[in-house]
Amino acid sequence: MTHQSSSQQPPYRHEEGRFDPSLGELVTILWQRRGVVLISFVGILVMAVLAISQWSERYLAVAEVGISHPVGHGQGLAGEIGGAHDSGATISAQEIETLIAQMKSQDVLSAAAAVLRGDGVWADPISQGDAIDRIRAGLEAKRIGNAAVIEVTYQSPSAKQSAQVLQAVLESHVWWREERQKQSLRQQVQEVSSQYETAQRILSDRENSLMAWQRAAGVLDAEEGKLMLERIYALDAEAEDIGQELAVARVALKNVREGQTLADLLALPDVASNPIVSQLAERFDALRSEYAALDQRYGPKHPVMKSKARALDDLRAKLMEAAKAASRSAHHALDLAAAGAAEKLKLVTAQRDQWQARLMERHDRMQGQAALLRAVEAARSEVLELGTKTQNLQREFAAFRGDMDILRPAAAPGTAEFPNRRDLYLMAVLAALFAAVVAAMLRHYFDQTIDDDFDVEARFGSRLFARIPMMGPHDLSDKTDTAGNEAVGHLAVLMRIMRQGTPDEKDAPNRAQAQVIAMTSAMSGEGKSHLTRHVARVLAEFGTRVLVINADLHDPGTGLVREGPEMPPDVNSAIIGDMTAVLARDCAVGDAIGRGDAGGYDYLGANLPVPGNIATGLLEAGLGDLIAELRGHYDHIIVDTPPILSVADAIVAMGAADVRLFVLRCGHSKKRDIAQAMDQMRAVGIVPDGVILNGARPRQAYGVAPSATTLTEEMP
């Protein structure tokens, strides 16, 4: 028999099984579910309208404030912050942020709140703190680009109120800032005025001190000092000359006192200049010259020489006596001259000292007068400077102009900010429409899933064999799940009855042949493989020989027993081959059959996945012969097929079976998938003998289940 190699995909589903309808199919679904769409749309729209009715629109008033440094006093933005800027200084971002913070300060908002309450802007009476909090909540300010301009906005439910509040805040900020700047100027004027008055008092005191000093010291002539200095210089010169004379006299007097020989006495000017001494000295020199001439002629012993010698000695004695007399006279004159010079030097020195003392006194008086004059001049300069500064500050204060201007006043906004009511209503309509579409799609999607009350026979013409609660692999040896075990036992008994047939068929030749049961499903995840093992376990407990063939070569999984101490020693768990090798004629059937993982039944399956076309070819070529070979060795052969909508292998396995069971799962199986799988089977002449509804609600088991203690006590 030849079957289609690939199954047709269900509608609205990609290869991964995602629900993805086309636009035309979506329109069809919406029309089919128009009741759900209408109810969802109206319900959500009504709720949205009720919510929007409580919505209050927000109106945004916008204004701009410009900042500039006042020309002249330099006490604008930078002066208040602490920097020394001129009129052309650049305003920094830090200064702008400081202004924005000041705009939201407590002082500014308090002033604005007082103005607003006075104007009756708020209808409901609120406290000062609540008014400030309300203003601060809706107030925002930011710098526009790099310009010295601040954009201020305020939001409130009323357009007029937004403009009034914003204008009050701007005016309060400008007034508050101007007051601070005026206060700064006022303090400077007061401080400079106080300094000016103090400087005037100091100047007056210093002028009085100068006048008193001048009255006490008299008037000092500038030429007087020059004359006094010349007199001192003259006395110094005279004293120097007298000193020289005194020194000469003292030297001459010393020489007179020390002169003892004739030569020493004649060397003295006063002695040598004496007439007697000079005459005697001339005669002595002449006689000595004559004696020297005669000495060369006659010699010292000649009578003439002796006579001359006695005359020379007498003359020397006379000269000596005259020189001594002249020396005594000169000594007396020198004593008188030295005493007179010393006295004269003393008088001149005393006069010079007096003149110097007078000059020093005059200098001290001149220095004191100069110091007083300088102090008076400094005080007068300070008075003039402070007077000029006071006048300038007073003029600046009189012509004061703040550094902030309202460039654009707040105006009442014409439209509300997004989202307004119209926007909200439009969004509500769109949201309701979207929710209605989603509700229709969800309803359509979940309506495709079968539930516990799904009528299989009425919908697809197949009988319902069993309703089985969901049983996973952990339930294979669980004896306490009475509801699941009873349902599986009911299905196993039904399979045995179908194998025995009617009383007229008991002696039929195929009575000794195994019953081949094929279990299939539309998609994976229906619990088909777990249910196969549960049924095989229950049939094996009835004492029959059961073989489970896993015909899913694409995803064989595992169904073999694991090595363990609980396994009986006579069970052969070693697998030499597998189903793939058997179908390929590479292995004997007996070498590939092992024990199932629940025990009591045999298992034949593939160890590794096989590609699609190869797996389909192996099943078409060898599955029928394999089942025919194994019929005489077992009572029941249960074939676990792959999902019908996944591969065509399930159709091959279903064609070789005696009993064909179709497994569905509540809450998982889709009606369209079931219908498509049924259509594929009917297309090749295969009709399921029965449907098993897996995952159904468990029903109350008949009788009382024994407790775990009782079961333990009854075990040998």
C-alpha positions in Angstrom: 0.0 0.0 0.0 1.3 3.4 -0.9 0.7 6.4 1.3 1.4 10.1 1.1 4.9 10.9 2.3 4.0 14.1 4.2 0.9 15.2 5.9 -1.1 18.3 5.1 -0.6 21.2 7.5 -3.6 22.4 9.5 -5.0 25.8 8.9 -3.8 28.8 10.8 -0.6 26.9 11.9 3.1 27.2 10.8 5.6 24.4 11.1 6.2 25.2 14.8 2.4 25.0 15.4 1.7 28.6 16.0 -1.7 30.0 15.5 -1.2 32.5 12.6 -4.4 33.1 10.5 -4.3 35.2 7.3 -6.2 38.5 6.9 -9.1 36.8 5.1 -9.3 34.1 7.7 -9.2 36.7 10.5 -12.2 38.5 9.0 -14.0 35.2 8.8 -13.2 34.5 12.4 -14.4 37.9 13.5 -17.7 37.5 11.6 -18.2 34.1 13.1 -17.5 35.5 16.6 -19.3 38.8 16.0 -21.3 38.3 19.3 -18.1 38.1 21.3 -16.6 41.0 19.4 -19.7 43.2 20.0 -20.0 42.4 23.7 -16.3 42.9 24.3 -16.2 46.1 22.3 -19.3 47.6 24.0 -18.2 46.5 27.5 -14.7 47.8 27.3 -15.9 51.0 25.6 -18.4 51.6 28.4 -15.8 51.1 31.1 -13.4 53.4 29.3 -16.0 56.1 28.9 -16.9 55.9 32.6 -13.2 56.1 33.4 -12.6 59.0 31.0 -15.6 60.9 32.5 -13.5 61.1 35.7 -10.6 62.4 33.8 -9.7 66.1 34.2 -7.9 67.8 31.3 -4.7 69.6 32.0 -4.0 73.1 30.5 -0.4 74.2 30.1 0.4 77.9 30.4 3.8 79.0 29.1 5.9 82.1 29.8 9.5 83.2 29.3 11.8 85.2 31.5 15.0 86.9 30.2 18.0 87.5 32.4 20.6 90.3 31.9 23.1 92.1 34.1 22.1 95.7 35.0 24.4 98.3 33.6 26.2 100.4 36.2 26.0 98.8 39.6 26.9 95.2 38.6 24.8 93.8 41.4 22.6 91.6 39.2 22.7 87.8 38.9 26.4 87.3 39.3 26.7 89.9 42.0 24.1 88.2 44.1 25.6 84.8 43.5 29.0 86.0 44.5 30.9 86.6 41.3 32.2 89.9 40.1 30.9 90.4 36.6 30.6 93.3 34.4 27.6 94.2 32.3 28.7 92.1 29.4 29.6 88.9 31.4 28.3 85.6 30.3 25.7 83.9 32.5 26.7 80.3 33.3 24.5 77.2 33.5 25.0 77.0 37.2 23.6 80.5 37.7 20.6 79.6 35.5 19.9 76.5 37.7 20.2 78.7 40.8 17.6 81.0 39.4 15.3 78.1 38.6 15.7 76.8 42.1 14.9 80.3 43.5 11.8 80.4 41.4 10.5 77.3 43.3 11.7 78.6 46.7 9.4 79.0 49.6 9.5 82.8 49.7 8.5 83.2 46.0 5.7 80.6 46.2 4.5 82.1 49.4 4.2 85.5 47.8 2.5 84.0 44.7 0.0 82.0 46.9 -0.8 85.2 48.9 -1.5 87.0 45.6 -3.7 84.2 44.2 -5.7 83.9 47.4 -6.2 87.6 47.4 -7.5 87.5 43.8 -9.8 84.6 44.6 -8.2 82.3 42.0 -9.0 79.2 44.0 -12.7 78.8 44.7 -12.2 76.3 47.6 -10.4 77.8 50.6 -7.0 76.2 51.1 -4.2 76.8 53.6 -0.9 78.5 52.7 0.9 75.2 52.7 -1.6 73.4 50.4 -1.5 76.4 48.0 2.3 76.3 47.9 2.2 72.5 47.3 -0.3 72.9 44.5 1.8 75.5 42.8 5.0 73.6 43.1 3.3 70.4 41.8 2.3 72.0 38.5 5.3 74.4 38.0 8.2 73.5 35.7 11.1 75.7 34.5 14.0 75.0 32.1 16.6 76.9 30.2 16.0 77.5 26.5 19.2 76.3 24.7 22.3 78.3 25.7 20.4 81.6 25.9 19.9 83.4 29.2 16.2 82.7 28.9 14.1 80.5 31.2 10.9 78.9 30.0 8.3 78.5 32.8 5.2 76.3 32.5 2.3 75.5 34.8 -0.4 72.9 34.4 -3.8 72.9 36.0 -7.4 71.7 35.1 -8.4 75.3 34.2 -6.8 77.3 31.3 -7.5 80.6 33.0 -6.2 79.4 36.3 -3.0 78.1 34.7 -2.3 81.6 33.2 -3.1 83.4 36.5 -1.0 81.1 38.7 2.0 81.3 36.3 1.8 85.1 36.0 1.6 85.4 39.8 4.7 83.2 40.1 6.6 85.2 37.5 5.7 88.6 39.0 6.4 87.3 42.6 9.8 86.0 41.5 10.7 89.3 39.7 9.5 91.3 42.7 11.3 89.1 45.2 14.5 89.2 43.2 14.4 93.0 42.7 13.7 93.4 46.5 16.8 91.3 47.2 18.9 93.4 44.8 17.5 96.7 46.2 18.2 95.4 49.7 21.8 94.7 48.7 22.1 98.2 47.2 20.5 99.8 50.2 22.9 98.0 52.5 25.8 99.2 50.4 24.6 102.8 50.4 24.2 102.7 54.2 27.6 101.1 54.7 29.3 103.6 52.3 27.5 106.5 53.9 28.6 105.4 57.4 32.2 105.1 56.1 31.9 108.6 54.6 30.8 110.1 57.9 33.6 108.3 59.7 36.1 109.6 57.2 34.8 113.2 57.6 35.3 112.9 61.4 38.8 111.6 61.0 39.7 114.4 58.5 38.3 117.0 60.9 40.3 115.6 63.8 43.5 115.5 61.8 43.1 119.1 60.6 42.6 120.3 64.2 45.7 118.4 65.2 47.7 120.1 62.4 46.5 123.6 63.4 47.3 123.0 67.0 50.8 121.8 66.2 51.5 124.8 63.9 50.3 127.1 66.6 52.7 125.5 69.1 55.7 125.2 66.7 55.4 128.5 64.9 55.9 129.2 61.2 59.0 127.5 59.8 60.7 129.3 56.9 62.2 127.1 54.3 65.4 129.4 53.9 66.1 129.3 57.6 67.2 125.8 57.4 69.6 126.6 54.6 71.2 129.5 56.4 71.6 127.4 59.6 73.2 124.7 57.6 75.7 127.2 56.0 76.6 128.6 59.4 77.3 125.1 60.7 79.5 124.4 57.7 81.5 127.7 58.3 82.0 126.8 62.0 83.2 123.4 61.0 85.8 124.9 58.6 87.0 127.4 61.3 87.2 124.7 63.9 89.3 122.7 61.5 91.7 125.6 60.9 92.1 126.3 64.6 92.6 122.6 65.2 95.5 122.6 62.7 97.1 125.6 64.4 96.8 124.0 67.8 98.4 120.9 66.4 101.3 122.8 65.0 101.8 124.8 68.2 101.8 121.6 70.2 104.3 120.0 67.9 106.6 123.1 68.1 106.3 123.2 71.9 107.2 119.6 72.0 110.3 120.2 69.9 111.3 123.1 72.1 111.0 121.0 75.2 112.9 118.1 73.7 115.7 120.3 72.1 119.1 119.9 74.2 121.8 120.3 71.6 122.8 123.4 69.7 121.8 121.8 66.4 118.3 121.0 67.9 117.9 124.5 69.2 119.0 126.1 65.9 116.5 123.8 64.1 113.6 125.5 65.8 112.2 128.3 63.7 111.5 130.6 66.7 115.1 130.2 68.0 116.7 130.5 64.6 114.8 133.7 63.8 116.1 135.4 67.0 118.4 138.3 66.0 121.1 137.6 68.6 121.0 133.9 67.8 121.1 134.6 64.1 124.1 136.9 64.4 126.0 134.6 66.7 125.1 131.7 64.4 126.5 133.6 61.4 129.7 134.4 63.3 129.9 130.8 64.5 129.5 129.5 61.0 132.2 131.9 59.7 134.6 131.0 62.5 134.1 127.4 62.0 134.7 127.7 58.3 137.9 129.6 59.1 139.0 127.0 61.6 138.4 124.3 59.0 140.6 126.1 56.5 143.4 126.7 59.0 143.2 123.1 60.2 144.2 121.9 56.8 147.1 124.3 56.8 148.6 124.1 60.3 147.0 121.2 62.1 145.4 121.0 65.4 148.5 121.6 67.6 149.5 124.8 66.0 149.2 127.8 68.3 147.0 129.6 65.8 144.7 126.6 65.7 144.6 126.4 69.4 143.7 130.1 69.6 141.1 129.6 67.0 139.7 126.6 68.8 139.4 128.5 72.1 137.6 131.4 70.2 135.3 128.8 68.5 134.4 127.2 71.8 133.7 130.6 73.4 131.5 131.6 70.5 129.6 128.2 70.7 129.0 128.8 74.4 127.6 132.2 73.7 125.5 130.8 70.8 124.3 128.1 73.1 123.4 130.5 75.8 121.6 132.8 73.3 119.8 129.8 71.7 118.6 128.6 75.2 117.4 132.1 76.0 115.5 132.3 72.7 114.2 128.8 73.3 112.7 129.7 76.6 111.1 132.8 75.1 109.7 130.7 72.2 108.4 128.1 74.7 106.5 130.7 76.6 105.1 132.2 73.3 104.1 128.7 72.1 102.4 127.9 75.4 100.3 131.1 75.1 99.5 130.4 71.4 98.4 126.7 72.2 96.2 127.8 75.1 94.6 130.5 73.0 94.0 128.1 70.0 92.5 125.5 72.4 90.1 128.0 73.9 89.2 129.3 70.5 88.5 125.8 69.2 86.3 125.1 72.2 84.2 128.2 71.5 83.8 127.4 67.8 82.9 123.8 68.6 80.3 124.9 71.1 78.8 127.3 68.6 78.6 124.6 66.0 76.9 122.2 68.4 74.3 124.8 69.3 73.6 125.4 65.6 73.3 121.6 65.0 70.9 121.2 67.9 68.8 124.0 66.6 68.8 122.4 63.1 67.8 119.0 64.5 65.0 120.5 66.4 63.8 122.3 63.3 64.0 119.0 61.3 61.9 117.2 63.9 59.3 119.9 63.8 59.3 119.7 60.0 58.9 115.9 60.1 55.9 116.1 62.4 54.3 118.8 60.3 54.8 116.6 57.2 53.3 113.6 58.8 50.3 115.6 59.9 50.0 117.0 56.4 50.1 113.6 54.8 47.5 112.2 57.2 45.3 115.2 56.5 45.7 114.7 52.7 45.0 110.9 53.0 41.8 111.6 55.0 40.7 114.3 52.5 41.3 111.8 49.6 39.3 109.1 51.4 36.5 111.6 52.1 36.3 112.6 48.4 36.4 108.9 47.2 33.7 107.8 49.7 31.6 110.9 48.8 31.8 110.0 45.1 30.9 106.4 45.8 28.0 107.4 48.0 26.6 109.7 45.3 27.0 106.9 42.6 25.2 104.3 44.8 22.4 106.8 45.6 22.0 107.5 41.8 22.0 103.7 41.1 19.5 103.1 43.8 17.3 105.9 42.5 17.5 104.6 38.9 17.5 100.8 39.8 16.3 98.3 37.3 16.3 94.6 37.9 18.1 92.0 35.9 15.0 89.9 35.0 12.4 90.8 32.4 9.2 88.9 31.6 9.8 88.4 27.8 6.5 86.5 27.3 3.7 86.8 29.8 1.5 83.9 30.6 -1.5 83.6 28.4 -4.5 81.2 28.9 -3.9 78.1 26.7 -6.6 77.5 24.0 -6.4 73.7 24.1 -5.7 71.1 26.7 -2.4 69.1 26.8 -2.2 65.6 25.4 -4.1 63.4 26.2 -7.2 65.4 26.2 -10.7 64.0 26.3 -11.0 63.7 22.6 -7.6 61.8 22.4 -8.7 59.6 25.3 -12.0 58.8 23.6 -10.2 57.9 20.4 -7.8 55.7 22.3 -10.7 54.1 24.1 -12.4 53.2 20.8 -9.1 51.8 19.5 -8.4 49.9 22.7 -12.0 48.5 22.7 -11.7 47.4 19.1 -8.3 45.8 19.7 -9.6 44.0 22.8 -12.7 42.8 20.9 -10.5 41.3 18.2 -8.3 39.7 20.8 -11.3 38.3 22.7 -12.6 36.9 19.4 -9.3 35.3 18.6 -9.0 33.8 22.1 -12.5 32.5 22.0 -11.9 31.0 18.6 -8.6 29.5 19.7 -10.0 28.0 22.9 -13.1 26.8 21.2 -10.9 24.6 19.0 -9.6 22.8 22.1 -11.8 19.9 23.3 -12.9 19.5 26.9 -14.2 16.8 29.1 -17.7 17.1 27.7 -16.6 16.8 24.0 -19.0 14.5 22.1 -16.6 12.5 19.9 -19.2 10.3 18.3 -21.5 13.2 17.3 -18.7 15.3 15.9 -16.5 12.7 14.2 -18.6 9.5 14.1 -16.2 7.5 16.2 -17.1 5.7 19.4 -15.6 6.7 22.8 -13.8 3.8 24.3 -12.5 5.3 27.5 -12.1 8.4 29.6 -8.7 8.2 31.3 -7.2 10.8 33.7 -3.8 12.1 32.7 -1.2 9.5 33.7 2.5 10.3 33.3 5.5 8.0 33.3 5.7 8.2 37.1 2.3 6.5 37.3 3.4 3.2 35.6 4.0 1.5 39.0 1.6 3.6 41.0 -1.1 1.3 42.5 -2.8 4.0 44.5 -4.1 5.9 41.5 -7.4 4.0 41.5 -9.3 6.3 39.1 -6.5 6.0 36.5 -5.9 2.3 37.0 -9.6 1.5 36.7 -9.9 3.5 33.5 -6.9 1.8 32.0 -8.2 -1.6 33.2 -11.5 -0.9 31.6 -9.7 -0.2 28.3 -7.6 -3.4 28.7 -10.6 -5.5 29.3 -12.3 -4.0 26.3 -9.3 -5.0 24.2 -9.4 -8.6 25.5 -13.1 -8.8 24.7 -12.5 -7.5 21.2 -9.7 -10.1 20.8 -12.0 -13.0 21.9 -14.8 -11.9 19.6 -18.3 -13.2 19.7 -19.2 -16.8 20.7 -19.6 -17.7 17.0 -16.0 -16.7 16.4 -14.3 -18.6 19.2 -13.2 -21.5 16.9 -11.9 -19.1 14.2 -8.4 -20.0 12.8 -7.0 -16.5 13.8 -8.0 -17.2 17.4 -4.4 -18.2 18.2 -3.0 -15.0 16.5 -2.1 -11.9 18.5 -4.3 -8.9 18.5 -2.6 -5.9 16.9 -3.6 -2.6 18.5 -2.4 0.7 17.0 -2.6 3.8 19.1 -2.2 7.1 17.3 -3.0 10.8 17.8 -3.3 13.9 15.7 -0.4 15.9 17.3 2.3 15.2 19.8 1.7 15.8 23.5 -1.6 13.8 23.7 -0.2 11.3 26.2 -0.4 8.4 23.6 3.0 6.8 24.4 2.4 6.8 28.2 -1.1 5.4 27.7 0.3 2.6 25.5 2.6 1.5 28.3 -0.1 1.7 30.9 -2.4 -0.6 28.8 0.5 -3.0 28.1 1.2 -3.2 31.8 -2.4 -4.0 32.7 -2.7 -6.6 29.9 0.5 -8.2 31.1 -1.0 -8.3 34.6 -3.9 -10.3 33.2 -1.4 -13.1 32.3 -1.2 -12.4 28.6 1.9 -12.0 26.5 2.2 -8.4 25.4 4.6 -6.7 23.0 4.9 -2.9 22.6 6.3 -1.8 19.2 7.4 1.8 19.1 6.8 2.6 15.4 8.1 6.2 15.9 11.5 5.9 14.3 11.9 9.7 14.1 11.8 10.3 17.8 12.0 6.9 19.5 12.6 8.1 23.0 13.2 5.2 25.5 10.9 2.4 26.6 13.5 -0.1 27.8 14.1 -1.1 31.4 17.2 0.2 33.2 19.6 -2.0 35.1 18.9 -2.1 38.8 18.9 -4.4 41.9 15.1 -4.6 41.8 15.1 -6.5 38.5 14.7 -10.3 38.6 17.8 -12.2 37.6 16.1 -14.0 34.7 15.2 -10.8 32.8 17.5 -10.1 29.9 18.0 -6.3 29.6 20.8 -6.4 27.2 19.7 -5.2 23.7 21.8 -6.5 20.8 19.9 -4.8 18.1 16.9 -2.5 17.6 13.8 -2.1 15.4 15.7 -0.2 12.8 18.1 -3.2 12.4 15.2 -5.6 12.3 13.4 -3.7 9.6 16.6 -3.4 7.6 17.2 -7.3 7.9 20.4 -6.7 9.8 19.2 -8.2 13.1 17.0 -11.1 14.2 13.8 -10.1 15.9 14.6 -12.1 19.0 17.9 -10.2 19.5 16.1 -6.8 19.4 13.2 -7.4 21.8 13.7 -6.4 25.4 11.7 -5.9 28.5 9.6 -2.8 28.9 10.3 -0.2 31.5 7.2 -1.1 33.6 8.0 -4.8 33.5 5.7 -7.6 32.4 5.7 -6.9 28.7 8.2 -6.9 25.9 9.4 -3.9 24.0 10.7 -3.4 20.5 11.9 0.1 19.3 14.6 2.1 17.8 17.7 3.2 19.7 18.5 6.2 17.6 16.4 8.6 15.5 16.1 7.8 11.7 15.6 10.5 9.0 12.1 11.0 7.7 12.1 9.3 4.2 14.3 6.4 5.4 12.0 5.8 8.4 8.9 5.8 6.2 10.5 3.5 3.7 11.5 1.0 6.4 8.0 0.9 7.9 6.3 0.5 4.5 8.6 -2.3 3.6 9.0 -4.3 6.8 6.4 -3.4 9.4 3.7 -5.7 8.0 6.0 -8.7 7.7 7.4 -8.0 11.2 3.9 -8.0 12.8 3.0 -11.1 10.9 6.1 -12.8 12.2 5.3 -11.8 15.8 1.6 -12.6 15.8 2.1 -16.2 16.8 4.3 -15.3 19.8 2.1 -12.8 21.7 -1.5 -12.3 22.7 -1.4 -8.5 22.2 0.9 -6.4 20.1 0.4 -2.7 20.8 1.9 -0.4 18.1 2.8 3.1 19.4 2.6 5.2 16.2 3.9 8.8 15.6 1.4 11.7 15.3 -0.7 11.5 12.1 -0.2 15.2 11.2 3.5 15.0 11.8 4.6 12.2 9.5 2.9 9.6 7.3 4.4 6.7 9.3 1.2 6.6 11.5 -1.0 5.7 8.4 1.3 2.8 7.6 1.1 1.5 11.2 -2.6 2.0 11.4 -3.1 0.0 8.2 -1.4 -3.1 9.8 -3.5 -3.1 13.0 -6.6 -5.0 14.0 -7.8 -2.4 16.4 -7.2 1.3 15.8 -7.4 3.7 18.7 -7.3 7.4 18.4 -6.1 9.3 21.5 -7.3 12.8 22.4 -6.3 15.0 25.3 -8.7 17.4 27.0 -7.5 21.0 27.0 -4.8 20.2 24.4 -6.2 18.6 21.3 -7.7 21.0 18.7 -10.9 20.2 16.8 -9.4 21.2 13.5 -6.4 19.0 14.1 -8.6 16.0 14.9 -10.8 16.7 11.9 -7.7 16.9 9.6 -6.3 13.7 11.1 -9.6 11.9 10.6 -9.8 13.1 7.0 -6.3 11.8 6.3 -7.2 8.3 7.7 -10.5 8.2 5.8 -8.7 9.2 2.6 -6.8 5.8 2.7 -9.8 3.8 4.0 -8.9 3.7 7.7 -11.5 4.4 10.2 -10.6 4.4 14.0 -12.4 1.8 16.0 -12.6 4.0 19.0 -11.4 7.2 20.6 -9.7 7.5 24.0 -10.2 10.8 25.8 -7.0 11.3 27.8 -6.7 13.9 30.6 -10.4 13.7 31.5 -11.7 14.6 34.9 -11.1 11.6 37.3 -14.3 9.9 38.5 -14.9 8.4 41.9 -13.5 4.9 42.0 -15.8 2.1 42.9 -15.1 0.5 46.3 -12.6 1.6 48.9 -8.9 1.6 48.1 -6.7 -0.2 50.7 -4.4 2.0 52.7 -0.6 1.9 52.3 -0.4 0.3 55.7 -2.7 -2.5 54.8 -0.9 -3.2 51.5 2.4 -3.3 53.5 1.0 -5.8 56.0 -0.4 -8.0 53.2 2.9 -8.3 51.4 4.7 -11.6 52.1 
